Each structure stands twice: as structure tokens, then as C-alpha cells.
């Protein structure tokens, strides 16, 4: 849980420190004809990749560990593993939505 919160806040603060450069880039693209809808699509995809790729890699390791525990040690924690995965997925998604909303608003404020 603490690792999840730390990783989301580190990603958010990384985005915040780069927002000036990103705002200049998007401002120039909007001068060339980039629509706000297209900006939103690019924005959502970029942040989703940034936030969900580490989560997916961690999930792969989690389910590999589950398989090892079941096959080698005859320990079955499937229910706990699945519930934990769902909880962390929900928390990651909440962090993603908060980050996307705040970051998009700050970029658009700089551009205007």
C-alpha cells in the first residue's frame, strides 16, 4: 500500500516538474492545429502508459509468485492474491484519475 502511494506521488511530482516543457510543446502543437480533444487523448494515453506499465509488471510478478507457491510449496493464496490485486488496481485507477485531472488542468492553465 505504501509502495503504491509512493509510486503514484513520485510519478505525479515527476509530471509536475516537467509541466512547463510539456505546456510549451502542447502550445506549439495547438498552434499547428491540435484540438483539445486530441490533446486529451494524447494526455490520457501518455499518463496511462506511465502509470500502468509498472503496475502490469508488478502484477505479472505477483501471479508468477502465486504459481510458484501453488506448484512448488502446495500453498494456495489465490483468494488473497486476487483480492489484493483488485484493491491495488482500484487504488491505482483512482490515483490515475486524480493525476490526469490535475495535470491536464495545470497544462491547460499554462497554455492559456
N, C-alpha and C positions, 0 to 999 in steps of 0.2 A: 504494500500500500504506500509506504513512504517512498519507495523507489519510483512508483508510478507518478506520484505527485511531484517528486523532484525532477523527473524527466520531462513532464509536461511544463513545469515552470522554467526549466532550462531552455526548452525549445521556444517558449513564449518570449523569454528575455533575449534569446538569440535573434528572434524575429524583430523585436522592438529595437535592438541596436542596429539592425540593417534596414529599418524602415525608411530612412532618408534616401538611401541609394535606390530602394525599390520604388519609392514615390517618384523620383526623377525618371526612372526607367518607364513606369506606367504613364507618367505625364507625357513623355515623348511619344509613347505608343498611342496615347489618346489623341495627340495632335495629328498622328498619321491615320487616324480613323478607327481606333479600337473603341468599341462600345462598352458601356458599363456592364452589360450582360456578359460580354466576352471577358471583361476584366474579372468579374465574379467567378466565372467558370475556371479561368486560369488560376485565380487565387485559391479557390476551394481545392482544386486538384493538387496544387503545389504543397499546400499545408497538409492535406490528407496523406500525401506520399511521405512528407517529413515526419508525421506523427504515427502513421500506421505501419510503416515498414519495420521499425524496431519492435513494435508490438507483435507483428506477424512472426518475426524471427524468434521472439521470446515464446510465442505460442507453439512454434514448431519444437523448440527445446522442451517445453512443458510436456507436450504429448509424446515426445521421444522418451522422456524420463518416465512417463506413465507406462509406456510399453515395456521399458526395461524392468520396472518394478513388478509388472504383471508376469512377464515371461521368465525372468531370472530369479526373482525372490518370492514369487507367488503372493505378492501383496497387491491388493486391488483397491486403489483410491479413486476409482473412476468418478464416483458421485461428487466427491470433494473437488477433484480436478475440474470437472465440468462446471460446477457452481462457481468456483474461483475464477475460471476463465470468463464466464458470463458477467460476473461482477466487475472484473477488471475491464472487460470490453465496454460495459456501460459507462464506467468511470472515464475511460479513455475517450469515448464518444462525447461525454459531457465536456471534458477538457478541450476536445477538438472544437466543439461548437462555440464555447466561450472564446477560445483563441481566435477562431475565424471571425467572429463578430467584432471583437475589439480591434483586431489587426486591420480588418477591412475599413472600419470606421476611421482609424487613425491615418491610414494611407489616403483615403478619400478627403479627409480634412486637410492634409498636407498639399494634395493636388489642387484643391480649390483656391 
